[in-house]
Amino acid sequence: MKKILLVGATSAIVVACARLWAAEGAAFFLVGRNGDRLKAVGDDLRARGAVEVSIHCMEATDFAAHEGMAEAAFAALGQVDLALLGHGSLPDQAECERDVGLALREHAVNCSSVISVLGWLALHFERQGHGTIAVISSVAGDRGRGSNYVYGSAKAAVSAYCQGLRARMFRRGVRVVTIKPGFVDTPMTRGLPLPGPLVATPEAVAGRIVRGIAAGRDTFYVPGFWRWIMLAVCSVPERLFKRLKL
């Protein structure tokens, strides 16, 4: 039986992943800020085959609560085979430009809170000596763009942190996986003018995430074509890139 910790357990992508693991008879420790939504997700997972579900309410930016959450997860599950971090928000770039405090709060949600949770989990996984930590970052972190650089810079920091953490944990028998989705049709992106052919469903993204983790990938794009899109985006010289309305 796989024992799985999910942080941001009510997000569309994380829920879609959890449903696939529930069908395999996994046990879960669900972390999120809304108790009612966590309970609904837990009930859904039990109906789909989950052997055990525990829930834990926590605000992502309550940094003082992260250590206790990690301890509670390992105590409830006995061991953690997989931790998936998928919490975050998509800020309004224009609002962040007008309100520096908002920009900092969005960074706290999308970057600092992720790094804090990873830090505490890493200590527990080190003692355990095995397992996988997977983090949902974003293609937005591959290059800063004028239209979303608050969000993109947060994800860039998360991806770089995971890369270093991967090297540290490799020597301790623990895998660290960085997942980079492109456009996904979720409540967070609904209403945005996204290019239809490039928008994936949470279910399609979840399938690739579950397979990528199982295959032992270190870093992968979801869907895979985003690797080539971002390679092209990153190859544009800065003197030209800054002139583009991206």
Phi and psi in degrees as GROMACS dihedral restraints (atoms count N, CA, C in turn):
[ dihedral_restraints ]
;  ai    aj    ak    al  type     phi  dphi    fc
    3     4     5     6     1   -79.3    20    10
    4     5     6     7     1   134.7    20    10
    6     7     8     9     1  -111.2    20    10
    7     8     9    10     1   121.2    20    10
    9    10    11    12     1  -127.5    20    10
   10    11    12    13     1   131.0    20    10
   12    13    14    15     1  -102.4    20    10
   13    14    15    16     1   127.3    20    10
   15    16    17    18     1  -120.3    20    10
   16    17    18    19     1   118.2    20    10
   18    19    20    21     1  -104.6    20    10
   19    20    21    22     1   125.4    20    10
   21    22    23    24     1    84.0    20    10
   22    23    24    25     1    40.7    20    10
   24    25    26    27     1   -69.9    20    10
   25    26    27    28     1   -10.9    20    10
   27    28    29    30     1   -99.4    20    10
   28    29    30    31     1    -0.1    20    10
   30    31    32    33     1   -69.9    20    10
   31    32    33    34     1   150.6    20    10
   33    34    35    36     1   -59.2    20    10
   34    35    36    37     1   -43.5    20    10
   36    37    38    39     1   -68.5    20    10
   37    38    39    40     1   -43.2    20    10
   39    40    41    42     1   -65.3    20    10
   40    41    42    43     1   -41.4    20    10
   42    43    44    45     1   -60.9    20    10
   43    44    45    46     1   -43.0    20    10
   45    46    47    48     1   -63.6    20    10
   46    47    48    49     1   -38.9    20    10
   48    49    50    51     1   -64.3    20    10
   49    50    51    52     1   -46.0    20    10
   51    52    53    54     1   -59.5    20    10
   52    53    54    55     1   -36.6    20    10
   54    55    56    57     1   -64.0    20    10
   55    56    57    58     1   -35.9    20    10
   57    58    59    60     1   -68.1    20    10
   58    59    60    61     1   -41.7    20    10
   60    61    62    63     1   -71.4    20    10
   61    62    63    64     1   -32.8    20    10
   63    64    65    66     1   -61.4    20    10
   64    65    66    67     1   -37.5    20    10
   66    67    68    69     1   -63.6    20    10
   67    68    69    70     1   -18.8    20    10
   69    70    71    72     1   -93.2    20    10
   70    71    72    73     1     1.4    20    10
   72    73    74    75     1    82.9    20    10
   73    74    75    76     1    34.7    20    10
   75    76    77    78     1   -78.4    20    10
   76    77    78    79     1   163.0    20    10
   78    79    80    81     1  -108.8    20    10
   79    80    81    82     1   143.6    20    10
   81    82    83    84     1  -127.9    20    10
   82    83    84    85     1   149.2    20    10
   84    85    86    87     1  -123.7    20    10
   85    86    87    88     1   110.0    20    10
   87    88    89    90     1   -99.9    20    10
   88    89    90    91     1   130.7    20    10
   90    91    92    93     1  -121.8    20    10
   91    92    93    94     1   130.1    20    10
   93    94    95    96     1  -167.5    20    10
   94    95    96    97     1   177.9    20    10
   96    97    98    99     1   -96.0    20    10
   97    98    99   100     1   -15.3    20    10
   99   100   101   102     1  -111.5    20    10
  100   101   102   103     1   108.2    20    10
  102   103   104   105     1   -62.1    20    10
  103   104   105   106     1   -39.7    20    10
  105   106   107   108     1   -64.6    20    10
  106   107   108   109     1   -42.6    20    10
  108   109   110   111     1   -68.5    20    10
  109   110   111   112     1   -37.1    20    10
  111   112   113   114     1   -62.1    20    10
  112   113   114   115     1   -43.1    20    10
  114   115   116   117     1   -62.1    20    10
  115   116   117   118     1   -41.2    20    10
  117   118   119   120     1   -63.1    20    10
  118   119   120   121     1   -42.7    20    10
  120   121   122   123     1   -63.4    20    10
  121   122   123   124     1   -44.0    20    10
  123   124   125   126     1   -59.9    20    10
  124   125   126   127     1   -43.8    20    10
  126   127   128   129     1   -62.0    20    10
  127   128   129   130     1   -40.8    20    10
  129   130   131   132     1   -62.9    20    10
  130   131   132   133     1   -42.3    20    10
  132   133   134   135     1   -67.5    20    10
  133   134   135   136     1   -39.1    20    10
  135   136   137   138     1   -61.2    20    10
  136   137   138   139     1   -42.0    20    10
  138   139   140   141     1   -64.5    20    10
  139   140   141   142     1   -24.4    20    10
  141   142   143   144     1   -94.0    20    10
  142   143   144   145     1     0.7    20    10
  144   145   146   147     1   121.1    20    10
  145   146   147   148     1    -0.8    20    10
  147   148   149   150     1   -61.4    20    10
  148   149   150   151     1   134.7    20    10
  150   151   152   153     1   -77.0    20    10
  151   152   153   154     1   -36.6    20    10
  153   154   155   156     1  -152.0    20    10
  154   155   156   157     1   141.0    20    10
  156   157   158   159     1  -138.2    20    10
  157   158   159   160     1   124.4    20    10
  159   160   161   162     1  -116.1    20    10
  160   161   162   163     1   147.9    20    10
  162   163   164   165     1  -122.6    20    10
  163   164   165   166     1   150.6    20    10
  165   166   167   168     1  -144.5    20    10
  166   167   168   169     1   117.3    20    10
  168   169   170   171     1   -85.9    20    10
  169   170   171   172     1   131.9    20    10
  171   172   173   174     1  -159.6    20    10
  172   173   174   175     1   133.6    20    10
  174   175   176   177     1   -80.7    20    10
  175   176   177   178     1   130.4    20    10
  177   178   179   180     1   -57.5    20    10
  178   179   180   181     1   -35.5    20    10
  180   181   182   183     1   -89.4    20    10
  181   182   183   184     1     8.1    20    10
  183   184   185   186     1   -86.0    20    10
  184   185   186   187     1    80.6    20    10
  186   187   188   189     1   -60.3    20    10
  187   188   189   190     1   -31.9    20    10
  189   190   191   192     1   -66.4    20    10
  190   191   192   193     1   -18.6    20    10
  192   193   194   195     1   -89.2    20    10
  193   194   195   196     1    -9.4    20    10
  195   196   197   198     1   -67.7    20    10
  196   197   198   199     1   -41.5    20    10
  198   199   200   201     1   -61.4    20    10
  199   200   201   202     1   -46.3    20    10
  201   202   203   204     1   -63.9    20    10
  202   203   204   205     1   -35.8    20    10
  204   205   206   207     1   -62.5    20    10
  205   206   207   208     1   -46.0    20    10
  207   208   209   210     1   -61.1    20    10
  208   209   210   211     1   -43.3    20    10
  210   211   212   213     1   -63.7    20    10
  211   212   213   214     1   -41.3    20    10
  213   214   215   216     1   -65.1    20    10
  214   215   216   217     1   -39.2    20    10
  216   217   218   219     1   -64.1    20    10
  217   218   219   220     1   -47.5    20    10
  219   220   221   222     1   -68.1    20    10
  220   221   222   223     1   -32.9    20    10
  222   223   224   225     1   -69.3    20    10
  223   224   225   226     1   -41.1    20    10
  225   226   227   228     1   -70.2    20    10
  226   227   228   229     1   -40.4    20    10
  228   229   230   231     1   -90.7    20    10
  229   230   231   232     1   -18.0    20    10
  231   232   233   234     1    86.6    20    10
  232   233   234   235     1   -47.8    20    10
  234   235   236   237     1  -149.8    20    10
  235   236   237   238     1   160.6    20    10
  237   238   239   240     1  -119.3    20    10
  238   239   240   241     1   116.4    20    10
  240   241   242   243     1   -80.0    20    10
  241   242   243   244     1   -35.0    20    10
  243   244   245   246     1  -146.5    20    10
  244   245   246   247     1   131.4    20    10
  246   247   248   249     1  -116.6    20    10
  247   248   249   250     1   127.3    20    10
  249   250   251   252     1  -117.8    20    10
  250   251   252   253     1   121.9    20    10
  252   253   254   255     1  -102.5    20    10
  253   254   255   256     1   121.2    20    10
  255   256   257   258     1  -139.0    20    10
  256   257   258   259     1    19.2    20    10
  258   259   260   261     1   -83.3    20    10
  259   260   261   262     1   159.0    20    10
  261   262   263   264     1   158.8    20    10
  262   263   264   265     1   177.9    20    10
  264   265   266   267     1  -142.6    20    10
  265   266   267   268     1   160.7    20    10
  267   268   269   270     1  -112.2    20    10
  268   269   270   271     1   101.4    20    10
  270   271   272   273     1   -75.1    20    10
  271   272   273   274     1   159.4    20    10
  273   274   275   276     1   -82.8    20    10
  274   275   276   277     1   111.1    20    10
  276   277   278   279     1   -58.2    20    10
  277   278   279   280     1   -43.7    20    10
  279   280   281   282     1   -62.5    20    10
  280   281   282   283     1   -41.0    20    10
  282   283   284   285     1   -64.8    20    10
  283   284   285   286     1   -39.0    20    10
  285   286   287   288     1   -65.9    20    10
  286   287   288   289     1   -31.7    20    10
  288   289   290   291     1   -70.1    20    10
  289   290   291   292     1   -31.8    20    10
  291   292   293   294     1   -83.1    20    10
  292   293   294   295     1   -24.0    20    10
  294   295   296   297     1  -130.3    20    10
  295   296   297   298     1    98.8    20    10
  297   298   299   300     1   -62.5    20    10
  298   299   300   301     1   -35.1    20    10
  300   301   302   303     1   -60.9    20    10
  301   302   303   304     1   -39.6    20    10
  303   304   305   306     1   -64.0    20    10
  304   305   306   307     1   -42.3    20    10
  306   307   308   309     1   -58.6    20    10
  307   308   309   310     1   -41.5    20    10
  309   310   311   312     1   -68.2    20    10
  310   311   312   313     1   -37.8    20    10
  312   313   314   315     1   -66.0    20    10
  313   314   315   316     1   -39.0    20    10
  315   316   317   318     1   -66.4    20    10
  316   317   318   319     1   -36.7    20    10
  318   319   320   321     1   -65.2    20    10
  319   320   321   322     1   -35.8    20    10
  321   322   323   324     1   -62.8    20    10
  322   323   324   325     1   -39.7    20    10
  324   325   326   327     1   -70.4    20    10
  325   326   327   328     1   -48.8    20    10
  327   328   329   330     1   -88.3    20    10
  328   329   330   331     1   -15.7    20    10
  330   331   332   333     1  -126.9    20    10
  331   332   333   334     1   -66.9    20    10
  333   334   335   336     1   -59.5    20    10
  334   335   336   337     1   -41.9    20    10
  336   337   338   339     1   -66.4    20    10
  337   338   339   340     1   -36.6    20    10
  339   340   341   342     1   -65.1    20    10
  340   341   342   343     1   -45.7    20    10
  342   343   344   345     1   -63.1    20    10
  343   344   345   346     1   -39.9    20    10
  345   346   347   348     1   -63.5    20    10
  346   347   348   349     1   -48.5    20    10
  348   349   350   351     1   -60.8    20    10
  349   350   351   352     1   -43.5    20    10
  351   352   353   354     1   -59.7    20    10
  352   353   354   355     1   -41.1    20    10
  354   355   356   357     1   -60.2    20    10
  355   356   357   358     1   -45.4    20    10
  357   358   359   360     1   -69.9    20    10
  358   359   360   361     1   -40.1    20    10
  360   361   362   363     1   -64.8    20    10
  361   362   363   364     1   -38.2    20    10
  363   364   365   366     1   -58.1    20    10
  364   365   366   367     1   -39.1    20    10
  366   367   368   369     1   -62.6    20    10
  367   368   369   370     1   -41.2    20    10
  369   370   371   372     1   -70.7    20    10
  370   371   372   373     1   -41.4    20    10
  372   373   374   375     1   -66.2    20    10
  373   374   375   376     1   -34.4    20    10
  375   376   377   378     1   -60.3    20    10
  376   377   378   379     1   -45.9    20    10
  378   379   380   381     1   -66.0    20    10
  379   380   381   382     1   -35.7    20    10
  381   382   383   384     1   -70.1    20    10
  382   383   384   385     1   -38.3    20    10
  384   385   386   387     1    83.3    20    10
  385   386   387   388     1    11.3    20    10
  387   388   389   390     1  -165.5    20    10
  388   389   390   391     1   170.3    20    10
  390   391   392   393     1   117.1    20    10
  391   392   393   394     1   178.8    20    10
  393   394   395   396     1  -133.0    20    10
  394   395   396   397     1   135.2    20    10
  396   397   398   399     1  -113.5    20    10
  397   398   399   400     1   120.8    20    10
  399   400   401   402     1  -118.6    20    10
  400   401   402   403     1   138.5    20    10
  402   403   404   405     1  -128.4    20    10
  403   404   405   406     1   130.1    20    10
  405   406   407   408     1   -86.3    20    10
  406   407   408   409     1   107.5    20    10
  408   409   410   411     1   -98.7    20    10
  409   410   411   412     1  -132.8    20    10
  411   412   413   414     1  -168.9    20    10
  412   413   414   415     1   153.2    20    10
  414   415   416   417     1   -63.0    20    10
  415   416   417   418     1   -21.5    20    10
  417   418   419   420     1   -62.1    20    10
  418   419   420   421     1   -20.7    20    10
  420   421   422   423     1   -81.8    20    10
  421   422   423   424     1    -5.5    20    10
  423   424   425   426     1   -76.0    20    10
  424   425   426   427     1   -28.8    20    10
  426   427   428   429     1  -156.6    20    10
  427   428   429   430     1   136.4    20    10
  429   430   431   432     1   -70.8    20    10
  430   431   432   433     1   127.3    20    10
  432   433   434   435     1  -121.0    20    10
  433   434   435   436     1   146.7    20    10
  435   436   437   438     1   -57.8    20    10
  436   437   438   439     1   -27.9    20    10
  438   439   440   441     1   -82.3    20    10
  439   440   441   442     1   -15.7    20    10
  441   442   443   444     1  -156.1    20    10
  442   443   444   445     1    39.6    20    10
  444   445   446   447     1   -73.1    20    10
  445   446   447   448     1   -18.2    20    10
  447   448   449   450     1   -67.1    20    10
  448   449   450   451     1   -51.1    20    10
  450   451   452   453     1   -64.6    20    10
  451   452   453   454     1   -46.2    20    10
  453   454   455   456     1   -62.1    20    10
  454   455   456   457     1   -40.2    20    10
  456   457   458   459     1   -68.3    20    10
  457   458   459   460     1   -34.2    20    10
  459   460   461   462     1   -63.7    20    10
  460   461   462   463     1   -44.6    20    10
  462   463   464   465     1   -69.8    20    10
  463   464   465   466     1   -32.1    20    10
  465   466   467   468     1   -63.0    20    10
  466   467   468   469     1   -42.0    20    10
  468   469   470   471     1   -64.4    20    10
  469   470   471   472     1   -41.4    20    10
  471   472   473   474     1   -62.3    20    10
  472   473   474   475     1   -44.8    20    10
  474   475   476   477     1   -63.1    20    10
  475   476   477   478     1   -41.2    20    10
  477   478   479   480     1   -67.0    20    10
  478   479   480   481     1   -40.3    20    10
  480   481   482   483     1   -61.5    20    10
  481   482   483   484     1   -44.4    20    10
  483   484   485   486     1   -63.1    20    10
  484   485   486   487     1   -36.2    20    10
  486   487   488   489     1   -62.6    20    10
  487   488   489   490     1   -45.0    20    10
  489   490   491   492     1   -67.9    20    10
  490   491   492   493     1   -41.8    20    10
  492   493   494   495     1   -62.5    20    10
  493   494   495   496     1   -34.7    20    10
  495   496   497   498     1   -60.8    20    10
  496   497   498   499     1   -42.6    20    10
  498   499   500   501     1   -65.5    20    10
  499   500   501   502     1   -40.8    20    10
  501   502   503   504     1   -64.7    20    10
  502   503   504   505     1   -47.8    20    10
  504   505   506   507     1   -78.1    20    10
  505   506   507   508     1   -23.0    20    10
  507   508   509   510     1   -55.9    20    10
  508   509   510   511     1   -39.8    20    10
  510   511   512   513     1   -73.6    20    10
  511   512   513   514     1    -6.6    20    10
  513   514   515   516     1  -114.7    20    10
  514   515   516   517     1    11.4    20    10
  516   517   518   519     1    80.8    20    10
  517   518   519   520     1    17.2    20    10
  519   520   521   522     1  -118.2    20    10
  520   521   522   523     1   134.2    20    10
  522   523   524   525     1   -92.2    20    10
  523   524   525   526     1   144.7    20    10
  525   526   527   528     1  -124.7    20    10
  526   527   528   529     1   124.8    20    10
  528   529   530   531     1  -117.3    20    10
  529   530   531   532     1   130.7    20    10
  531   532   533   534     1  -106.7    20    10
  532   533   534   535     1   125.1    20    10
  534   535   536   537     1  -113.5    20    10
  535   536   537   538     1   128.9    20    10
  537   538   539   540     1  -121.3    20    10
  538   539   540   541     1    90.1    20    10
  540   541   542   543     1   -75.6    20    10
  541   542   543   544     1   154.5    20    10
  543   544   545   546     1   -94.5    20    10
  544   545   546   547     1  -137.7    20    10
  546   547   548   549     1   -73.4    20    10
  547   548   549   550     1   129.1    20    10
  549   550   551   552     1  -130.4    20    10
  550   551   552   553     1   137.0    20    10
  552   553   554   555     1   -77.9    20    10
  553   554   555   556     1    90.0    20    10
  555   556   557   558     1  -128.9    20    10
  556   557   558   559     1   168.5    20    10
  558   559   560   561     1   -56.0    20    10
  559   560   561   562     1   -28.4    20    10
  561   562   563   564     1   -69.8    20    10
  562   563   564   565     1   -29.5    20    10
  564   565   566   567     1  -106.2    20    10
  565   566   567   568     1    -6.4    20    10
  567   568   569   570     1   -61.3    20    10
  568   569   570   571     1   133.3    20    10
  570   571   572   573     1    95.2    20    10
  571   572   573   574     1   -11.6    20    10
  573   574   575   576     1   -80.5    20    10
  574   575   576   577     1   148.8    20    10
  576   577   578   579     1   -79.7    20    10
  577   578   579   580     1    72.9    20    10
  579   580   581   582     1   -91.5    20    10
  580   581   582   583     1   149.3    20    10
  582   583   584   585     1   -72.1    20    10
  583   584   585   586     1   110.8    20    10
  585   586   587   588     1   -45.0    20    10
  586   587   588   589     1   -49.1    20    10
  588   589   590   591     1   -62.6    20    10
  589   590   591   592     1   -18.9    20    10
  591   592   593   594     1   -97.7    20    10
  592   593   594   595     1     0.1    20    10
  594   595   596   597     1   -93.8    20    10
  595   596   597   598     1   124.8    20    10
  597   598   599   600     1  -102.1    20    10
  598   599   600   601     1   158.4    20    10
  600   601   602   603     1   -84.4    20    10
  601   602   603   604     1   155.2    20    10
  603   604   605   606     1   -57.6    20    10
  604   605   606   607     1   -34.7    20    10
  606   607   608   609     1   -67.0    20    10
  607   608   609   610     1   -41.7    20    10
  609   610   611   612     1   -65.5    20    10
  610   611   612   613     1   -41.4    20    10
  612   613   614   615     1   -64.2    20    10
  613   614   615   616     1   -43.0    20    10
  615   616   617   618     1   -61.5    20    10
  616   617   618   619     1   -41.4    20    10
  618   619   620   621     1   -58.9    20    10
  619   620   621   622     1   -42.5    20    10
  621   622   623   624     1   -70.4    20    10
  622   623   624   625     1   -36.6    20    10
  624   625   626   627     1   -63.0    20    10
  625   626   627   628     1   -48.2    20    10
  627   628   629   630     1   -60.8    20    10
  628   629   630   631     1   -43.1    20    10
  630   631   632   633     1   -68.7    20    10
  631   632   633   634     1   -40.0    20    10
  633   634   635   636     1   -64.1    20    10
  634   635   636   637     1   -41.7    20    10
  636   637   638   639     1   -64.8    20    10
  637   638   639   640     1   -45.1    20    10
  639   640   641   642     1   -63.1    20    10
  640   641   642   643     1   -31.0    20    10
  642   643   644   645     1   -80.7    20    10
  643   644   645   646     1    -5.2    20    10
  645   646   647   648     1    82.1    20    10
  646   647   648   649     1    23.6    20    10
  648   649   650   651     1   -69.3    20    10
  649   650   651   652     1   147.2    20    10
  651   652   653   654     1   -87.6    20    10
  652   653   654   655     1   -49.3    20    10
  654   655   656   657     1  -140.2    20    10
  655   656   657   658     1   135.2    20    10
  657   658   659   660     1  -152.7    20    10
  658   659   660   661     1   153.8    20    10
  660   661   662   663     1   -95.6    20    10
  661   662   663   664     1   149.2    20    10
  663   664   665   666     1  -135.7    20    10
  664   665   666   667     1   119.6    20    10
  666   667   668   669     1   -60.4    20    10
  667   668   669   670     1   166.7    20    10
  669   670   671   672     1   -61.6    20    10
  670   671   672   673     1   -26.5    20    10
  672   673   674   675     1   -64.9    20    10
  673   674   675   676     1   -16.9    20    10
  675   676   677   678     1   -64.8    20    10
  676   677   678   679     1   -23.8    20    10
  678   679   680   681     1   -58.0    20    10
  679   680   681   682     1   -43.4    20    10
  681   682   683   684     1   -76.7    20    10
  682   683   684   685     1   -35.3    20    10
  684   685   686   687     1   -62.2    20    10
  685   686   687   688     1   -46.9    20    10
  687   688   689   690     1   -72.1    20    10
  688   689   690   691     1   -28.2    20    10
  690   691   692   693     1   -62.4    20    10
  691   692   693   694     1   -42.0    20    10
  693   694   695   696     1   -67.4    20    10
  694   695   696   697     1   -43.5    20    10
  696   697   698   699     1   -61.0    20    10
  697   698   699   700     1   -43.2    20    10
  699   700   701   702     1   -73.9    20    10
  700   701   702   703     1   -16.1    20    10
  702   703   704   705     1   -85.7    20    10
  703   704   705   706     1   -11.0    20    10
  705   706   707   708     1   -72.4    20    10
  706   707   708   709     1   126.2    20    10
  708   709   710   711     1   -58.0    20    10
  709   710   711   712     1   145.8    20    10
  711   712   713   714     1   -58.9    20    10
  712   713   714   715     1   -36.8    20    10
  714   715   716   717     1   -62.9    20    10
  715   716   717   718     1   -25.6    20    10
  717   718   719   720     1   -94.0    20    10
  718   719   720   721     1   -38.3    20    10
  720   721   722   723     1   -61.8    20    10
  721   722   723   724     1   -38.9    20    10
  723   724   725   726     1   -65.4    20    10
  724   725   726   727     1   -18.0    20    10
  726   727   728   729     1   -87.4    20    10
  727   728   729   730     1   -12.5    20    10
  729   730   731   732     1   -81.4    20    10
  730   731   732   733     1   145.9    20    10
  732   733   734   735     1   -93.4    20    10
  733   734   735   736     1    74.7    20    10
